[in-house]
Amino acid sequence: MCYSFYDTLDTSFWEVGAWRGYFSLALARRVESVVGFETRDHPISKFNEAAERNGFDNIRTVQDLVKSLDPYLEEYGTPDLV
């Protein structure tokens, strides 16, 4: 199967330790959904600002220390890429 650069893949991406969301922002145009996990206030606020500034509505950020994936799997489903 061949994909165009402009195709959106039916894929979910999770970035654990997202900081300012470098990889999430880079992939957001190519994947269906993105979840970024970060524990610190300042980087996650910058991440959210960048997502909003770029018009992404498929990015969700979670400010939490990921100890167990179970609650996130229930809420966001199983990721295709981590």
Secondary structure, DSSP 8 states (H G I E B T S, - for coil): ----TT--EEEEEEEET-TTTHHHHHHTTTEEEEEEEE--HHHHHHHHHHHHHTT-SSEEEEES--S-SHHHHHHH---SB-
